[in-house]
Amino acid sequence: MLVSAKEMLNKARDGKYAVGQFNINNLEWTKAILLTAQEQNSPVILGVSEGAGKYMCGYKTVVGMVNGMLEELKITVPVALHLDHGSYDGAKACIEAGFSSVMFDGSHYPIEENIEKTKELVAECEKLGLSIEAEVGSIGGEEDGVIGAGECADPNECKAIADLGVTMLAAGIGNIHGKYPENWAGLSFETLAAVKEKVGDMPLVLHGGTGIPEDMIKKAISLGVAKINVNTECQLAFQEATRKYIEEGKDKQGKGFDPRKLLAPGFEAIKETVKEKMELFGSIGKA
């Protein structure tokens, strides 16, 4: 059964580790992440971007697939199904479809409007026992076609949003989505510490977990980050394993063209990546 991310993130914050949000794109992705979470006895958050939701035939299809897998694979660790970077309408649609958690990204609105819309969604999520993530200060990089440089959030604006009763807060601290450029300045721990001071116990979220050096990840966790989003890294691992399989001509041997065989190396590569991340985040054995 799907659960809200609230309890797992509060436990992570208190235990000084982080729960990984791994974005899903299809059945292989979902199965690989769920099996790894079960094997490692780790809580997990399945992230779905609006683009991926559309690709997988809509949010109801995603909910049906995930719920079916929890049952068929006998998954007992806590699993949250979370809308990633949702619009206001997207968040509403996911609440209706049966997601257990949503993110409303109002970071591109003026702060008053971000507050207004977040407030409304918080009330709805509270009523249904769902968790909700908000964002202040846009995360840079490219995400579903949106490109930004990675700004740092204003700690006072973070407090204004945190005070609305959101479950967790994503604050821009110079992090970006996708691969990090050569000249990236690194995370701003000053911003993170200032945000933490303003929002107190609120679990913080680090977006763009791909390519941030391990020591920075560990420092961010020590400063209150309890949820870290990973997407690009799993995609790259899947792509590399699939490329190798085809370049070695394995798809032309016997029934190597069968999608179950063709996609197997990529599936295993996702599992390996997720396990490595869970080790780094410290969530193994914490279910």
C-alpha atoms as a printed R data frame, in Angstrom:
    type eleno elety resid chain resno      x       y       z
1   ATOM     1    CA   MET     A     1  0.000   0.000   0.000
2   ATOM     2    CA   LEU     A     2  1.280   3.445  -0.900
3   ATOM     3    CA   VAL     A     3  2.116   5.758   1.992
4   ATOM     4    CA   SER     A     4  2.680   9.479   2.299
5   ATOM     5    CA   ALA     A     5  6.335  10.540   2.440
6   ATOM     6    CA   LYS     A     6  5.845  12.336   5.749
7   ATOM     7    CA   GLU     A     7  6.834   9.631   8.207
8   ATOM     8    CA   MET     A     8  9.783   8.323   6.177
9   ATOM     9    CA   LEU     A     9 11.194  11.848   5.805
10  ATOM    10    CA   ASN     A    10 10.759  12.765   9.464
11  ATOM    11    CA   LYS     A    11 12.602   9.552  10.388
12  ATOM    12    CA   ALA     A    12 15.329  10.356   7.858
13  ATOM    13    CA   ARG     A    13 15.741  13.898   9.180
14  ATOM    14    CA   ASP     A    14 16.053  12.626  12.769
15  ATOM    15    CA   GLY     A    15 18.365   9.773  11.757
16  ATOM    16    CA   LYS     A    16 20.568  12.022   9.606
17  ATOM    17    CA   TYR     A    17 20.115  10.067   6.379
18  ATOM    18    CA   ALA     A    18 18.100  10.772   3.225
19  ATOM    19    CA   VAL     A    19 15.426   8.875   1.305
20  ATOM    20    CA   GLY     A    20 15.982   8.702  -2.435
21  ATOM    21    CA   GLN     A    21 13.329   9.797  -4.893
22  ATOM    22    CA   PHE     A    22 13.957   7.816  -8.058
23  ATOM    23    CA   ASN     A    23 11.985   8.931 -11.080
24  ATOM    24    CA   ILE     A    24 10.137   6.272 -13.032
25  ATOM    25    CA   ASN     A    25  9.631   6.221 -16.794
26  ATOM    26    CA   ASN     A    26  8.130   2.803 -17.501
27  ATOM    27    CA   LEU     A    27  7.534  -0.685 -16.094
28  ATOM    28    CA   GLU     A    28 11.239  -1.667 -16.040
29  ATOM    29    CA   TRP     A    29 12.171   1.439 -14.092
30  ATOM    30    CA   THR     A    30  9.419   0.943 -11.517
31  ATOM    31    CA   LYS     A    31 10.121  -2.758 -11.009
32  ATOM    32    CA   ALA     A    32 13.892  -2.202 -10.697
33  ATOM    33    CA   ILE     A    33 13.474   0.516  -8.065
34  ATOM    34    CA   LEU     A    34 10.849  -1.358  -6.018
35  ATOM    35    CA   LEU     A    35 12.834  -4.613  -5.994
36  ATOM    36    CA   THR     A    36 16.014  -2.799  -4.957
37  ATOM    37    CA   ALA     A    37 14.196  -0.987  -2.127
38  ATOM    38    CA   GLN     A    38 12.832  -4.325  -0.885
39  ATOM    39    CA   GLU     A    39 16.208  -6.077  -1.162
40  ATOM    40    CA   GLN     A    40 17.971  -3.231   0.659
41  ATOM    41    CA   ASN     A    41 15.163  -2.800   3.185
42  ATOM    42    CA   SER     A    42 14.997   0.906   2.354
43  ATOM    43    CA   PRO     A    43 12.072   3.314   2.172
44  ATOM    44    CA   VAL     A    44 11.693   4.799  -1.307
45  ATOM    45    CA   ILE     A    45  9.885   7.533  -3.217
46  ATOM    46    CA   LEU     A    46  8.866   6.936  -6.832
47  ATOM    47    CA   GLY     A    47  8.918  10.249  -8.682
48  ATOM    48    CA   VAL     A    48  6.769  10.931 -11.732
49  ATOM    49    CA   SER     A    49  7.253  14.091 -13.789
50  ATOM    50    CA   GLU     A    50  4.268  15.410 -15.728
51  ATOM    51    CA   GLY     A    51  6.034  14.442 -18.969
52  ATOM    52    CA   ALA     A    52  6.636  10.884 -17.743
53  ATOM    53    CA   GLY     A    53  3.033  10.696 -16.542
54  ATOM    54    CA   LYS     A    54  1.846  11.573 -20.027
55  ATOM    55    CA   TYR     A    55  4.275   9.072 -21.567
56  ATOM    56    CA   MET     A    56  2.941   6.284 -19.328
57  ATOM    57    CA   CYS     A    57 -0.668   6.964 -20.459
58  ATOM    58    CA   GLY     A    58 -1.736   9.185 -17.589
59  ATOM    59    CA   TYR     A    59 -1.634   9.171 -13.801
60  ATOM    60    CA   LYS     A    60 -4.316   6.499 -13.345
61  ATOM    61    CA   THR     A    61 -2.230   4.066 -15.398
62  ATOM    62    CA   VAL     A    62  0.798   4.839 -13.210
63  ATOM    63    CA   VAL     A    63 -1.175   4.319  -9.993
64  ATOM    64    CA   GLY     A    64 -2.591   1.032 -11.309
65  ATOM    65    CA   MET     A    65  0.845  -0.244 -12.305
66  ATOM    66    CA   VAL     A    66  2.512   0.730  -9.014
67  ATOM    67    CA   ASN     A    67 -0.273  -0.664  -6.829
68  ATOM    68    CA   GLY     A    68 -0.257  -3.900  -8.829
69  ATOM    69    CA   MET     A    69  3.499  -4.248  -8.390
70  ATOM    70    CA   LEU     A    70  3.401  -3.609  -4.647
71  ATOM    71    CA   GLU     A    71  1.041  -6.557  -4.363
72  ATOM    72    CA   GLU     A    72  2.591  -8.927  -6.918
73  ATOM    73    CA   LEU     A    73  6.200  -8.325  -5.825
74  ATOM    74    CA   LYS     A    74  5.174  -8.460  -2.135
75  ATOM    75    CA   ILE     A    75  6.760  -5.107  -1.348
76  ATOM    76    CA   THR     A    76  6.663  -4.386   2.386
77  ATOM    77    CA   VAL     A    77  8.993  -1.360   2.636
78  ATOM    78    CA   PRO     A    78  7.374   2.120   2.715
79  ATOM    79    CA   VAL     A    79  6.748   3.411  -0.824
80  ATOM    80    CA   ALA     A    80  5.437   6.868  -1.726
81  ATOM    81    CA   LEU     A    81  4.253   7.728  -5.235
82  ATOM    82    CA   HIS     A    82  5.123  11.366  -5.792
83  ATOM    83    CA   LEU     A    83  4.425  13.909  -8.527
84  ATOM    84    CA   ASP     A    84  7.699  15.653  -9.388
85  ATOM    85    CA   HIS     A    85  7.667  19.371 -10.282
86  ATOM    86    CA   GLY     A    86  3.924  19.439 -10.613
87  ATOM    87    CA   SER     A    87  1.878  22.309 -11.907
88  ATOM    88    CA   TYR     A    88 -1.211  23.314  -9.933
89  ATOM    89    CA   ASP     A    89 -3.465  21.318 -12.296
90  ATOM    90    CA   GLY     A    90 -1.033  18.395 -12.347
91  ATOM    91    CA   ALA     A    91 -1.047  18.214  -8.556
92  ATOM    92    CA   LYS     A    92 -4.843  18.215  -8.527
93  ATOM    93    CA   ALA     A    93 -4.953  15.437 -11.138
94  ATOM    94    CA   CYS     A    94 -2.486  13.267  -9.195
95  ATOM    95    CA   ILE     A    95 -4.385  13.723  -5.941
96  ATOM    96    CA   GLU     A    96 -7.483  12.512  -7.764
97  ATOM    97    CA   ALA     A    97 -5.681   9.594  -9.436
98  ATOM    98    CA   GLY     A    98 -4.437   8.155  -6.131
99  ATOM    99    CA   PHE     A    99 -0.861   9.404  -5.719
100 ATOM   100    CA   SER     A   100  0.260   9.446  -2.078
101 ATOM   101    CA   SER     A   101  2.397  12.574  -2.423
102 ATOM   102    CA   VAL     A   102  2.654  15.593  -4.724
103 ATOM   103    CA   MET     A   103  5.058  18.390  -5.421
104 ATOM   104    CA   PHE     A   104  3.681  21.736  -6.396
105 ATOM   105    CA   ASP     A   105  6.415  23.771  -8.037
106 ATOM   106    CA   GLY     A   106  5.260  27.367  -7.810
107 ATOM   107    CA   SER     A   107  8.826  28.706  -7.892
108 ATOM   108    CA   HIS     A   108  8.239  30.527 -11.195
109 ATOM   109    CA   TYR     A   109  5.276  32.473  -9.784
110 ATOM   110    CA   PRO     A   110  5.636  35.682  -7.767
111 ATOM   111    CA   ILE     A   111  5.962  34.606  -4.111
112 ATOM   112    CA   GLU     A   112  2.402  35.776  -3.223
113 ATOM   113    CA   GLU     A   113  0.896  33.543  -5.891
114 ATOM   114    CA   ASN     A   114  3.174  30.639  -4.944
115 ATOM   115    CA   ILE     A   115  1.897  31.016  -1.353
116 ATOM   116    CA   GLU     A   116 -1.750  31.229  -2.426
117 ATOM   117    CA   LYS     A   117 -1.673  28.111  -4.598
118 ATOM   118    CA   THR     A   118  0.485  26.124  -2.167
119 ATOM   119    CA   LYS     A   119 -1.916  26.949   0.672
120 ATOM   120    CA   GLU     A   120 -4.864  25.600  -1.264
121 ATOM   121    CA   LEU     A   121 -3.089  22.341  -2.136
122 ATOM   122    CA   VAL     A   122 -1.824  21.890   1.446
123 ATOM   123    CA   ALA     A   123 -5.418  21.973   2.703
124 ATOM   124    CA   GLU     A   124 -6.446  19.337   0.173
125 ATOM   125    CA   CYS     A   125 -3.492  17.047   0.940
126 ATOM   126    CA   GLU     A   126 -4.024  17.360   4.684
127 ATOM   127    CA   LYS     A   127 -7.613  16.262   4.313
128 ATOM   128    CA   LEU     A   128 -6.516  13.099   2.486
129 ATOM   129    CA   GLY     A   129 -3.341  12.358   4.471
130 ATOM   130    CA   LEU     A   130 -0.993  12.981   1.535
131 ATOM   131    CA   SER     A   131  2.427  14.619   1.715
132 ATOM   132    CA   ILE     A   132  3.200  17.773  -0.254
133 ATOM   133    CA   GLU     A   133  6.479  19.303  -1.370
134 ATOM   134    CA   ALA     A   134  6.887  22.950  -2.372
135 ATOM   135    CA   GLU     A   135  9.758  24.746  -4.084
136 ATOM   136    CA   VAL     A   136 11.372  28.131  -3.593
137 ATOM   137    CA   GLY     A   137 14.128  29.467  -5.885
138 ATOM   138    CA   SER     A   138 14.202  27.550  -9.134
139 ATOM   139    CA   ILE     A   139 16.505  24.580  -9.571
140 ATOM   140    CA   GLY     A   140 18.712  25.062 -12.633
141 ATOM   141    CA   GLY     A   141 19.490  22.800 -15.557
142 ATOM   142    CA   GLU     A   142 17.097  21.284 -18.025
143 ATOM   143    CA   GLU     A   143 13.963  19.526 -16.930
144 ATOM   144    CA   ASP     A   144 11.326  18.587 -19.466
145 ATOM   145    CA   GLY     A   145 12.572  21.424 -21.667
146 ATOM   146    CA   VAL     A   146 12.865  24.088 -18.963
147 ATOM   147    CA   ILE     A   147 16.410  25.449 -18.613
148 ATOM   148    CA   GLY     A   148 17.660  27.504 -15.649
149 ATOM   149    CA   ALA     A   149 20.978  28.403 -14.046
150 ATOM   150    CA   GLY     A   150 20.349  27.180 -10.489
151 ATOM   151    CA   GLU     A   151 19.444  30.064  -8.247
152 ATOM   152    CA   CYS     A   152 19.715  30.194  -4.505
153 ATOM   153    CA   ALA     A   153 16.462  30.502  -2.602
154 ATOM   154    CA   ASP     A   154 15.626  33.410  -0.316
155 ATOM   155    CA   PRO     A   155 15.505  31.947   3.233
156 ATOM   156    CA   ASN     A   156 12.639  34.306   4.208
157 ATOM   157    CA   GLU     A   157 10.551  33.132   1.275
158 ATOM   158    CA   CYS     A   158 11.352  29.551   2.310
159 ATOM   159    CA   LYS     A   159  9.977  30.288   5.766
160 ATOM   160    CA   ALA     A   160  6.809  31.823   4.305
161 ATOM   161    CA   ILE     A   161  6.148  28.635   2.299
162 ATOM   162    CA   ALA     A   162  7.210  26.252   5.094
163 ATOM   163    CA   ASP     A   163  4.803  27.980   7.472
164 ATOM   164    CA   LEU     A   164  1.878  26.979   5.235
165 ATOM   165    CA   GLY     A   165  2.232  23.408   6.488
166 ATOM   166    CA   VAL     A   166  3.993  21.697   3.587
167 ATOM   167    CA   THR     A   167  5.627  18.345   4.401
168 ATOM   168    CA   MET     A   168  8.975  19.073   2.767
169 ATOM   169    CA   LEU     A   169 10.658  21.947   1.026
170 ATOM   170    CA   ALA     A   170 12.894  22.074  -2.045
171 ATOM   171    CA   ALA     A   171 15.140  25.116  -1.841
172 ATOM   172    CA   GLY     A   172 17.471  26.046  -4.678
173 ATOM   173    CA   ILE     A   173 21.067  25.975  -3.420
174 ATOM   174    CA   GLY     A   174 22.918  26.205  -6.740
175 ATOM   175    CA   ASN     A   175 21.887  22.672  -7.740
176 ATOM   176    CA   ILE     A   176 20.770  21.833 -11.263
177 ATOM   177    CA   HIS     A   177 18.965  19.029 -13.073
178 ATOM   178    CA   GLY     A   178 20.858  16.827 -15.494
179 ATOM   179    CA   LYS     A   179 24.627  16.712 -15.950
180 ATOM   180    CA   TYR     A   180 26.630  19.397 -14.155
181 ATOM   181    CA   PRO     A   181 28.752  21.692 -16.373
182 ATOM   182    CA   GLU     A   182 32.536  21.895 -15.994
183 ATOM   183    CA   ASN     A   183 32.360  25.357 -14.426
184 ATOM   184    CA   TRP     A   184 29.691  24.536 -11.810
185 ATOM   185    CA   ALA     A   185 30.336  26.452  -8.602
186 ATOM   186    CA   GLY     A   186 29.090  23.701  -6.260
187 ATOM   187    CA   LEU     A   187 26.309  23.727  -3.695
188 ATOM   188    CA   SER     A   188 25.802  26.811  -1.556
189 ATOM   189    CA   PHE     A   189 25.934  25.443   1.980
190 ATOM   190    CA   GLU     A   190 25.549  28.985   3.333
191 ATOM   191    CA   THR     A   191 22.121  29.153   1.696
192 ATOM   192    CA   LEU     A   192 21.226  25.686   2.970
193 ATOM   193    CA   ALA     A   193 22.231  26.547   6.548
194 ATOM   194    CA   ALA     A   194 20.310  29.848   6.384
195 ATOM   195    CA   VAL     A   195 17.204  28.090   5.057
196 ATOM   196    CA   LYS     A   196 17.481  25.401   7.753
197 ATOM   197    CA   GLU     A   197 17.681  28.092  10.427
198 ATOM   198    CA   LYS     A   198 14.461  29.686   9.161
199 ATOM   199    CA   VAL     A   199 12.415  26.522   8.617
200 ATOM   200    CA   GLY     A   200 13.547  24.531  11.646
201 ATOM   201    CA   ASP     A   201 12.451  20.893  11.534
202 ATOM   202    CA   MET     A   202 11.121  20.899   7.986
203 ATOM   203    CA   PRO     A   203 12.725  18.073   5.952
204 ATOM   204    CA   LEU     A   204 14.596  19.650   3.021
205 ATOM   205    CA   VAL     A   205 14.811  18.274  -0.509
206 ATOM   206    CA   LEU     A   206 17.809  18.283  -2.816
207 ATOM   207    CA   HIS     A   207 16.925  18.172  -6.509
208 ATOM   208    CA   GLY     A   208 19.418  17.264  -9.216
209 ATOM   209    CA   GLY     A   209 21.193  14.545  -7.238
210 ATOM   210    CA   THR     A   210 23.030  13.295 -10.338
211 ATOM   211    CA   GLY     A   211 26.666  14.335 -10.405
212 ATOM   212    CA   ILE     A   212 26.872  16.105  -7.036
213 ATOM   213    CA   PRO     A   213 30.110  14.866  -5.389
214 ATOM   214    CA   GLU     A   214 29.607  12.413  -2.513
215 ATOM   215    CA   ASP     A   215 31.115  14.669   0.130
216 ATOM   216    CA   MET     A   216 28.672  17.442  -0.821
217 ATOM   217    CA   ILE     A   217 25.746  15.002  -0.631
218 ATOM   218    CA   LYS     A   218 26.832  13.904   2.848
219 ATOM   219    CA   LYS     A   219 27.258  17.495   4.005
220 ATOM   220    CA   ALA     A   220 23.819  18.423   2.666
221 ATOM   221    CA   ILE     A   221 22.289  15.502   4.612
222 ATOM   222    CA   SER     A   222 24.051  16.659   7.781
223 ATOM   223    CA   LEU     A   223 22.447  20.094   7.252
224 ATOM   224    CA   GLY     A   224 18.860  18.809   7.097
225 ATOM   225    CA   VAL     A   225 18.354  17.368   3.605
226 ATOM   226    CA   ALA     A   226 16.132  14.292   4.026
227 ATOM   227    CA   LYS     A   227 15.093  13.630   0.402
228 ATOM   228    CA   ILE     A   228 17.350  13.519  -2.644
229 ATOM   229    CA   ASN     A   229 16.045  13.254  -6.207
230 ATOM   230    CA   VAL     A   230 17.785  11.030  -8.744
231 ATOM   231    CA   ASN     A   231 16.718  10.742 -12.359
232 ATOM   232    CA   THR     A   232 19.430  11.393 -14.956
233 ATOM   233    CA   GLU     A   233 21.856   8.921 -13.385
234 ATOM   234    CA   CYS     A   234 19.451   5.995 -13.806
235 ATOM   235    CA   GLN     A   235 18.759   7.066 -17.391
236 ATOM   236    CA   LEU     A   236 22.485   7.167 -18.203
237 ATOM   237    CA   ALA     A   237 23.082   3.752 -16.590
238 ATOM   238    CA   PHE     A   238 20.164   2.270 -18.559
239 ATOM   239    CA   GLN     A   239 21.417   3.822 -21.800
240 ATOM   240    CA   GLU     A   240 24.990   2.599 -21.349
241 ATOM   241    CA   ALA     A   241 23.983  -0.992 -20.572
242 ATOM   242    CA   THR     A   242 21.543  -1.085 -23.492
243 ATOM   243    CA   ARG     A   243 24.126   0.374 -25.892
244 ATOM   244    CA   LYS     A   244 26.692  -2.245 -24.830
245 ATOM   245    CA   TYR     A   245 24.208  -5.090 -25.369
246 ATOM   246    CA   ILE     A   246 23.401  -3.903 -28.895
247 ATOM   247    CA   GLU     A   247 26.986  -2.984 -29.830
248 ATOM   248    CA   GLU     A   248 28.072  -6.485 -28.816
249 ATOM   249    CA   GLY     A   249 25.429  -7.818 -31.212
250 ATOM   250    CA   LYS     A   250 23.580  -9.704 -28.486
251 ATOM   251    CA   ASP     A   251 20.227  -8.584 -29.868
252 ATOM   252    CA   LYS     A   252 21.038 -10.630 -32.995
253 ATOM   253    CA   GLN     A   253 21.934 -13.823 -31.144
254 ATOM   254    CA   GLY     A   254 19.132 -16.345 -30.630
255 ATOM   255    CA   LYS     A   255 16.119 -14.553 -29.220
256 ATOM   256    CA   GLY     A   256 18.194 -11.597 -28.064
257 ATOM   257    CA   PHE     A   257 15.730  -9.267 -29.766
258 ATOM   258    CA   ASP     A   258 12.999 -10.215 -27.256
259 ATOM   259    CA   PRO     A   259 12.345  -7.005 -25.284
260 ATOM   260    CA   ARG     A   260 12.590  -8.962 -22.047
261 ATOM   261    CA   LYS     A   261 16.167  -9.864 -22.984
262 ATOM   262    CA   LEU     A   262 16.977  -6.579 -24.715
263 ATOM   263    CA   LEU     A   263 15.959  -4.488 -21.709
264 ATOM   264    CA   ALA     A   264 17.401  -6.785 -19.021
265 ATOM   265    CA   PRO     A   265 20.933  -5.273 -18.888
266 ATOM   266    CA   GLY     A   266 19.457  -1.767 -18.549
267 ATOM   267    CA   PHE     A   267 17.125  -3.020 -15.828
268 ATOM   268    CA   GLU     A   268 20.073  -4.486 -13.882
269 ATOM   269    CA   ALA     A   269 22.010  -1.234 -14.362
270 ATOM   270    CA   ILE     A   270 19.162   0.766 -12.807
271 ATOM   271    CA   LYS     A   271 19.105  -1.626  -9.828
272 ATOM   272    CA   GLU     A   272 22.839  -1.182  -9.339
273 ATOM   273    CA   THR     A   273 22.574   2.631  -9.524
274 ATOM   274    CA   VAL     A   274 19.675   2.746  -7.066
275 ATOM   275    CA   LYS     A   275 21.558   0.522  -4.616
276 ATOM   276    CA   GLU     A   276 24.669   2.737  -4.822
277 ATOM   277    CA   LYS     A   277 22.556   5.821  -4.147
278 ATOM   278    CA   MET     A   278 20.770   4.199  -1.197
279 ATOM   279    CA   GLU     A   279 24.179   3.351   0.268
280 ATOM   280    CA   LEU     A   280 25.360   6.934  -0.183
281 ATOM   281    CA   PHE     A   281 22.148   8.415   1.257
282 ATOM   282    CA   GLY     A   282 22.246   6.061   4.259
283 ATOM   283    CA   SER     A   283 18.714   4.691   3.825
284 ATOM   284    CA   ILE     A   284 19.618   0.974   3.625
285 ATOM   285    CA   GLY     A   285 18.062  -1.036   6.441
286 ATOM   286    CA   LYS     A   286 15.922   1.917   7.512
287 ATOM   287    CA   ALA     A   287 12.523   0.662   6.270
